[in-house]
Amino acid sequence: MLCLPLAGAALLAAIGDREPAPELNAAFSLATLVCGGALTAQVIADGPRFLWEANLFVDPLNVFLVALTTFVATTTAWFSRPYMRVERDHGKMTPRRLRLYHSMYQLFTFTMLLALLTNNLGILWVAMEAATLATVLLVSVYRTPASLEAAWKYFILCGVGIAQALFGTILVYLAAERVLGAGGGALLWTNLESVKGQLEPTIMALAFVFLLVGYGTKVGLVPVHNWLPDAHAEGPTPISAVLSGLLLNVALYALLRCKVLTDGALDSRLAGNLMIGFGLVSVLAAAFFLSRQRDVKRMFAYSSIEHMGLMTFAFGLGGPVANFAGLLHMTVHALVKSAIFFTVGHATQKAGTQVMDDIHGLVRANPMLGWGLMLGTLAILGMPPFGIFASEFLILVTAMHDLPWAAPLLLLALGVAFASVLGKVQPMVFGDADIGQLAHQPAIAPVFLHLALALMLGLWVPPYLAHWYREAARMLGG
């Protein structure tokens, strides 16, 4: 599963500009998905697995994220086939840029899977840094002044953030060395988890602060979120889909691994309270920023900040219900937000602009595209019976029980977000048609596949998936 995207990156760096390259990109992603499915089946049957002297491992916490990452990476590669051909026809993608796009897409997939599968906190940091470098190249692929500025802002902010995460990782090693001794074993998460109660509390508390700021920058938490709207708005839409649907999840996963160690070392709720604070501020700030947006991709980027804040808040609350809700929200948000970006990508290509006031009548120009955007918007806003309604309901109920003062603030933020987004999307979908047709048939199947899964998770969670969530929620504790 790790070798396939690496091989794909190498091959597509050479032939990524040829006519079959988009299909080849999708084929490598599909093969990775098959490997992910096989690995998932093995973990379900046999439990956690280790490889490469325990530097790689799979357990209930990361196995469902591996499956989700390979699935969304595959559907996004399928969506990007017609999308990138239209970009090529419009002159935005030269042969050199196409090679860069396809090869970096596979390399980005590799770095995300490595971050999920590694047992070593040092390799986790390296994988997150590599993911940053790959996505910087993808965000800047159009080489316009705006895309170069967005990529530079992304590189500087996330570079500073990942440096904070490195310092936090060094502090974790300092605390672990006193218990486990010097060597690479002191950075293995499974070793650290087994002795977390013996780690020096003061060092671990300081380490978590740096890790929260560092990985929180990649998650898009306020106030270290500024890179995210620009990167979404200026990069290719398939990259916006995987940034929102996958990279933010992987960064939050890294933070959760560190929270488990900090909770075990401290006799306080410091880690959880910090996550509650950052999460709540992110939800509130993003909700009010939504009403000021005119660019459709920037608007849904702020929606991603809102939902990542909500997940961070849920994991900060801790406990079986809140953790279960956070994991469910992580899954459904990845599916729905990527589906929304699929529709937005084709809509902006049809209209020739990302300004919402200039896009009207999608449902008349292309009914499947228009209804896909409308249903995706309703799903991301938490309308029943989609899965986001179920996860938000569980988070709100837990907040009312454990943190009553926060529940009204969450309700206010969700209400403002609902009014802001729906008021802007409705004219785009149902206004008078004023956009033309695309030269290549849009990839609509991934949109409705994602929305169907989000609907299913709102009505019924399959037993094996519910078992994953419960096991992962138990591991997160809190």
KAFEN-V343375 format. One line per field, one symbol per residue. ss: DSSP state (a for helix, b for strand, c for the rest). A space follows every 50 residues. Layout:
# KAFEN-V343375
ss = ???
This chain:
# KAFEN-V343375
ss = caaaaaaaaaaaaaacccccaaaaaaaaaaaaaaaaaaaaaaaaaaccbb bccccbbbcaaaaaaaaaaaaaaaaaaaaaaaaaaaaaacccccaaaaaa aaaaaaaaaaaaaaaaabcbaaaaaaaaaaaaaaaaaaacccccaaaaaa aaaaaaaaaaaaaaaaaaaaaaaaaaaaaacccaaaabaaaaaacaaacc aaaaaaaaaaaaaaaaaaaccccccaaaaaaaaaccaaaaaaaaaaaaaa aaaaaaaaaaaaaaaccccaaaaaaaaaaaaaaaaaaaaaccccbaaaaa aaaaaaaaaaaaaaaaacaaaaaaaaaaaaaaaaaaaaaaaaaaaaaaaa acccbaaacccaaaacaaaaaaaaaaaaaaccccccaaaaaaaaaaaaaa aacaaaaaaaaaaaaaaaaaaaaaaaaaaaccccccccccccccaaaaaa aaaaaaaaacccaaaaaaaaaaaaaacc
